[in-house]
Every structure is written in C-alpha cells, then in structure tokens.
C-alpha cells in the first residue's frame, strides 16, 4: 500500500540572492542527496510518501481510514493520492484554508474561504466517490484541528468564537454548528480519539487529556500537542526540542569525533563574524511517546517531526505518520513519513533501550487513571 510519489525538486539556486552572507549560508548547507536520505530513513525503518529531494511544499496532510488514500494540500491546491494505482487527483473545490479530516473512506471535510459577498468561512464535506459537496456556513473564524468522530456526518474542530478559540461540533445532517466540551478553558491544539472518546488539548506548553464527560485523565508538562492511540496505551506528545545549529549538520556516523570537533570550531569562528541578527540556533520539533501502562516517557532521537498521526489502518501494528523534519539530527527536505513503532515500543516496555530512542528522565505527569487501564 505504501508507494512513492515523485514531486519536482526545488531549484536551490533560486532560493538565495547573490550577497556574501547568503552565499555563506548556501554553502553551509549541503545539496540534498536522495541516497543519503533514503539510507538514513531505511536505517530507522522510515518510509516517505514523497521523493526525498522534492520541494514538498505541502501545508497539511491526512490519511484516510483505509490507509491507502492520502490527502495532501499545497499552497494553491489540494490533492488525493491513491497508494495502490499511484494516481493523483485534484479536489474540484476552492483551495482549503485549513487542515482536513476524513469521515470514513469516502468523505473528506475541510474549510474554504467565504463566498463572494459573504464573510462566512464554509465547512465543506467532499464526497470523493460522487464528486459532490455539502456545505455549512460558519459563524466562527479560522477553523482548524479538524477531527473525525466515528460518524460520516459529524466533525469536531477548533475555531475563534465569542470566547476565543473553542472546540465546535459540526453536523452535516442538521447543518448545525455548536460549541462542545465546555470544560476546556483554553485550546491551542486539539486531537480527538473516537474509539476511546478521549481528547488531547494543548495550551501553552501543557497537554491535558480528558474523557468526553470532562474527567481529566492526565496532564503532561513540556508538550504542545498530543495524539492518543486508539488502543489507549500510548500517547504521542510533540514539542520543540533543544536548539541546534542550522549550519553544518552531520548525521551520527558521518564524522569521527576529532573531525567533528574541528568542524565545530570552524563553524563557531564563522558564526562569530556574522551580524547579531543572524539566527544561529533552531529548535527542531521532537516526538515523545507516553506509555500509560509503565508511566514512562520516551523520545525519538532518530528523527525530528511534527503533525503526528497514528496511521489508521491496522492500528494494532502501531504505525505512525508525521511530517519529517530531520534524520539523526540533520535537517532534510520536508516529507510525509510513516514508520512502525511496534518493536521499538515493545523493547521499551520490556525495559530495553531501542536504537533511536531515549527515556525522558524526571517526567512528572498528573494522572487520574490507574496506569494499567489506560482509560
């Protein structure tokens, strides 16, 4: 089911203007090498949906429940790729203005801009089999975080309402939109797991997990977004990692220790000569896994990534998908990645340390549920 999609590669020469500093920055980055990216990805059991050195300038993605259809959005268009026959279709609507959610295999929901002479953003349910749409005008703005609910007619999402950003429920049968989960005071990120009827809400640098009735299950510090696995044992947590230099990055075994030290000294000397406004550090996105049974938090060191999703097909195999940012500490072209976590999480659950993972020490989590139940 997992097939590669080739996108046009970016012209790196067009990305930089001809100034001394820009040339230095350009030279500090190596050209993307497909063989290197494929090697590092394969080393850590990661597959990518797009060619490793394409521009890959997508803004959203979402897997259908069948694990075959991949929705992806570019700045000026939205598409669905079929992983079986490798066909790519363009969604015949206006360009979405937010992320999307699959309500079953046939239905895809996303927001679009207001119609002419209107100020209301619209929520569209696209039936890809019939190539038809159902539309709901919204009295709220900036909709995002669309989440399936287990129904073909209902979607949850966040938007700016009368009391700031809130969580809403849209019903395409009754064509109604109502606020939901009033126990959530502040929301910046939101995911929902329909099998368990649990939601993860991020605000600031804290993620809270609730039952639908408002029972607070867990509070996670040092996290900005959470994703609950349908089986209930694991929760993926996202945050920004420790700062790294955006220049002269190397994968784990690319240099000897002595050579690495020499390069670091040269890089520091080069940076000392740059203006104060030059960004010398960047915080890459990292993914942690919280094991509810063992009350342990593990971090992936083999990759950097964001917009984590539990791959919906055959959830017991613990497949995960995310926007790939880097491999082995080295930034790469963005991509949609997929990997199976079953063996790594099995080892971690047995007290072993899998390659490319490390235990996060000193994690304090407030929990209102027995660790062995997960819900």
Residue pairs with C-beta under 8 A, 6 or more apart in sequence:
1 67
1 68
1 83
1 84
1 313
2 47
2 49
2 83
2 338
3 83
3 84
3 86
4 48
4 49
4 50
4 51
5 49
5 50
5 51
5 81
5 86
5 88
6 50
6 51
6 54
7 50
7 51
7 54
7 55
7 56
8 54
8 55
9 32
9 51
9 53
9 54
9 55
10 53
10 54
10 55
10 333
12 26
12 31
12 32
15 26
16 22
16 23
16 25
16 26
21 274
21 275
21 278
24 270
24 274
25 247
28 247
28 248
28 270
29 247
32 52
32 53
32 332
32 333
33 53
34 51
34 52
34 53
36 251
37 48
37 52
37 53
37 327
37 332
37 333
38 52
40 251
40 327
40 328
40 330
40 332
41 47
41 48
41 52
41 324
41 327
41 337
43 302
44 302
44 303
44 327
44 328
44 339
44 355
44 356
45 339
45 340
46 302
46 303
46 324
46 327
46 337
46 338
46 339
47 337
47 338
47 339
48 324
48 335
48 336
48 337
48 338
49 61
49 70
49 72
49 81
49 335
49 336
49 337
49 338
50 56
50 58
50 335
50 336
52 332
52 333
52 335
53 333
54 333
55 333
56 333
56 334
56 335
57 74
57 75
57 334
58 72
58 73
58 74
58 334
58 336
59 73
59 74
59 75
60 71
60 72
60 73
60 96
60 98
60 99
60 100
61 70
61 71
61 72
61 73
61 307
61 321
61 323
61 336
62 70
62 71
62 99
62 100
62 101
62 102
62 108
62 309
63 69
63 70
63 71
63 102
63 309
63 311
63 312
63 313
63 321
64 70
64 71
64 102
64 105
64 108
64 312
65 102
65 104
65 105
65 148
65 312
65 313
66 105
66 312
66 313
67 83
67 311
67 312
67 313
67 314
67 319
68 82
68 83
68 84
68 313
69 80
69 81
69 82
69 83
69 102
69 105
69 128
70 80
70 81
70 83
70 336
71 78
71 79
71 80
71 100
71 102
71 108
72 78
72 79
72 80
72 81
72 336
73 79
73 95
73 96
73 99
73 100
76 95
77 90
77 91
77 95
78 90
78 91
78 93
78 95
78 96
78 100
78 110
79 88
79 89
79 90
79 91
80 88
80 89
80 91
80 108
80 128
81 87
81 88
82 88
82 89
89 128
91 108
91 126
92 131
93 112
93 124
93 126
93 133
94 112
94 113
95 112
95 113
96 110
96 111
96 112
96 124
97 111
97 112
97 113
97 121
97 143
98 110
98 111
98 142
98 143
98 144
98 146
99 110
99 144
99 145
99 146
100 108
100 109
100 110
100 146
101 108
101 109
101 110
101 146
101 147
101 148
101 155
101 157
102 108
102 109
102 148
103 109
103 125
103 148
103 149
103 151
103 152
103 153
103 154
103 155
104 148
104 152
106 127
106 128
106 129
106 130
106 152
107 125
107 126
107 127
107 128
107 152
108 125
108 126
108 128
109 123
109 124
109 125
109 126
109 146
109 155
109 170
109 172
110 123
110 124
110 126
110 146
111 121
111 122
111 123
111 124
111 138
111 143
111 144
111 146
111 157
112 121
112 122
112 124
113 121
113 122
114 120
114 121
114 122
115 122
118 137
120 137
120 138
120 139
121 137
121 138
121 140
121 141
121 142
121 143
122 135
122 136
122 137
122 138
123 135
123 136
123 138
123 143
123 155
123 157
123 170
123 177
124 133
124 134
124 135
125 133
125 134
125 135
125 155
125 172
126 132
126 133
127 133
127 134
134 172
136 170
136 172
136 175
136 176
136 177
138 159
138 170
138 177
139 177
140 159
140 160
140 161
140 166
140 168
140 177
141 159
141 160
142 159
142 160
142 165
143 157
143 158
143 159
143 168
144 157
144 158
144 159
145 156
145 157
145 158
145 189
145 190
145 191
146 155
146 156
146 157
147 155
147 156
147 157
147 190
147 191
147 192
148 155
148 192
148 194
149 155
149 156
149 169
149 192
149 194
150 194
150 195
153 171
153 172
153 173
154 169
154 170
154 171
154 172
155 169
155 170
155 172
156 167
156 168
156 169
156 170
156 180
156 190
156 192
157 167
157 168
157 170
157 190
158 165
158 166
158 167
158 168
158 187
158 190
159 165
159 166
159 168
160 166
161 168
161 179
164 186
165 186
165 187
165 188
166 179
166 184
166 187
167 179
167 180
167 181
167 184
167 187
167 190
167 199
167 201
168 177
168 178
168 179
168 180
169 177
169 178
169 179
169 180
170 176
170 177
171 177
181 199
181 210
181 212
181 214
182 214
183 210
183 214
184 199
184 201
184 210
185 203
186 203
186 204
187 201
187 202
187 203
188 202
188 203
188 204
188 224
189 200
189 201
189 202
189 203
189 207
189 224
189 225
189 226
190 199
190 200
190 201
190 202
191 199
191 200
191 225
191 226
191 227
191 228
192 198
192 199
192 200
193 199
193 200
193 227
193 228
193 229
193 230
195 230
196 228
196 230
196 232
196 375
197 211
197 212
198 209
198 210
198 211
198 212
198 217
198 228
198 232
198 375
199 209
199 210
199 212
200 207
200 208
200 209
200 225
200 226
200 227
200 228
200 235
201 207
201 208
201 209
201 210
201 226
202 223
202 224
202 225
202 226
204 224
205 221
205 222
205 223
205 224
205 239
206 219
206 220
206 221
206 223
207 219
207 220
207 223
207 224
207 225
207 226
207 237
208 216
208 218
208 219
208 220
209 216
209 217
209 218
209 219
209 220
209 226
209 228
209 235
210 216
210 217
211 217
211 375
215 368
216 368
217 367
217 368
217 369
217 375
218 235
218 290
218 292
218 365
218 366
218 367
218 368
218 369
219 365
219 366
219 367
220 226
220 235
220 237
220 290
220 365
221 363
221 364
221 365
222 239
222 363
223 237
223 238
223 239
223 288
224 238
224 239
224 240
225 237
225 238
225 239
225 308
226 235
226 236
226 237
226 238
227 235
227 236
227 238
227 308
227 309
227 310
228 234
228 235
228 310
229 235
229 236
229 310
229 315
229 318
230 310
230 315
231 315
231 316
231 374
232 292
232 373
232 374
232 375
233 291
233 292
233 293
233 374
234 289
234 290
234 291
234 292
234 318
234 345
235 289
235 290
235 292
236 287
236 288
236 289
236 290
236 308
236 310
236 320
237 287
237 288
237 289
237 290
237 297
238 285
238 286
238 287
238 288
238 306
238 308
239 285
239 286
239 288
240 283
240 284
240 285
240 286
241 283
241 284
241 285
241 286
241 304
242 283
243 281
243 282
243 283
244 281
244 282
244 283
244 284
244 329
245 267
245 271
245 280
245 281
245 282
246 279
246 280
246 281
246 282
246 331
247 267
247 270
247 271
247 280
248 263
248 267
249 326
249 329
249 330
249 331
250 260
250 263
250 329
250 330
251 327
251 328
251 329
251 330
252 328
252 329
255 263
271 278
271 280
274 280
284 304
284 325
284 326
284 331
285 304
285 305
285 306
285 325
286 299
286 300
286 304
286 305
287 299
287 300
287 303
287 305
287 306
287 308
287 322
288 297
288 298
288 299
288 300
288 360
289 297
289 298
289 299
289 300
289 341
289 345
289 348
290 296
290 297
290 365
291 297
291 298
291 345
291 348
291 349
292 369
292 371
292 373
292 374
292 375
293 349
293 371
293 372
293 374
294 349
294 371
295 365
295 367
295 371
296 348
296 359
296 363
297 359
297 360
297 363
297 365
298 345
298 348
298 357
298 358
298 359
298 360
299 357
299 358
299 359
299 360
300 356
300 357
301 329
301 356
301 357
301 358
302 327
302 328
302 355
302 356
302 357
303 322
303 324
303 325
303 326
303 327
303 328
303 337
303 356
304 324
304 325
304 326
304 327
304 329
304 331
305 322
305 323
305 324
305 325
305 337
306 322
306 323
306 325
307 322
307 323
308 320
308 321
308 322
309 320
309 321
309 322
310 318
310 319
310 320
310 321
311 319
311 320
311 321
311 338
313 319
317 340
317 342
318 340
318 341
318 342
318 345
319 338
319 339
319 340
319 341
320 338
320 339
320 340
320 341
321 336
321 337
321 338
321 339
322 336
322 337
323 334
323 335
323 336
323 337
324 332
324 334
324 335
324 336
324 337
325 331
325 332
325 334
326 332
343 354
344 354
344 355
344 356
344 357
347 353
347 354
348 354
348 357
348 359
353 359
369 375
